[in-house]
Amino acid sequence: MPAEPDDIAAVERACEELAASGQPISFKEVADRAGTSRTTLYRHADLRALVEEHRARGRGANTLTGITVQIDQLRRSLEAVAAKVRRQEERIRLLERRDRTNS
């Protein structure tokens, strides 16, 4: 299940605040600042990818290892988006079927 838009915005804001202050971006610190739990950050692939993306920016993102980490994070983020699209497409199909049977 994807995270709520408010949660995504809070996590993004927390990561940006930590980065701007030069503090390490950890799941604990992000969870505390975003007002959520670490479990939530780990459970939602989109939130986890967001935190990991910000963490990678702070640790040599221009190295081969950093680029590999970014690619892996982007792959996981893309998989999360694809899963959401599949769920929405299925919901649309169900609604269209229901609409046809009610017509």
PyMOL commands that set and color helices and strands:
alter all, ss='L'
color gray80, all
select helices_A, chain A and resi 5-20+27-34+38-43+45-57+64-102
alter helices_A, ss='H'
color red, helices_A
deselect
rebuild
show_as cartoon
